[in-house]
Amino acid sequence: MIKGLSSIPALTVSKTDRRHKLGFHFKYKVIARPKLFLEIRAWCWEQWGSPVEAVWFEFYVDSGAYSEKWSFDTEHVRTSGNRVGVIYLKTDEELAWFNLRWAE
């Protein structure tokens, strides 16, 4: 196990705001431990198609060449120094669909 990872919840969902990297475009963010993040990212890709990763989002926001329903960030690091993945979800509709599969 990665040092300190046990202190991070396996999955957290919260609303975004302007402080978040993509808060201007997505209503929710899902933070997950690395292994679970990869599973969720694969599932989102199957459900909603190819996204643009958060780091590239500002360059492609108006292109229409990707799914606008979700995005992801692999460069997110918690203040504890642990790496986690972030999935961004556009609306309540995507969150409801997500919760059908991933809510405990």
C-alpha positions, 0 to 999 in steps of 0.5 A: 500500500502507498504510504498514507493512502489508507487515510484517503476515502476510496471515493468522494463526490462533491460539487465544484465551484470556481476554485476547482480546475474545471468548476466553470464547466462541470458541476461535480467532481469525483475523487478516487484512489488510483486503482478505483479511479482507473476503473471509473475512468474506463466506465465513464469512457464506455458510457459517454465517449472520449473526453478531454483530460483536464490539462487540455480542456481549455484548448478544446472547450469549444471544439465539440470533438469530445464528450462534454459530459465528463473529464478527468484529471490524473495530476491531482495530488492531495495535501497529504502528498498522495496522488488521486484521480479526479473525474468531473461530471457535467450535470445531475444527470451524469451524477445520477447515472454514475451513482447507479453504478458506483454509489455504495 
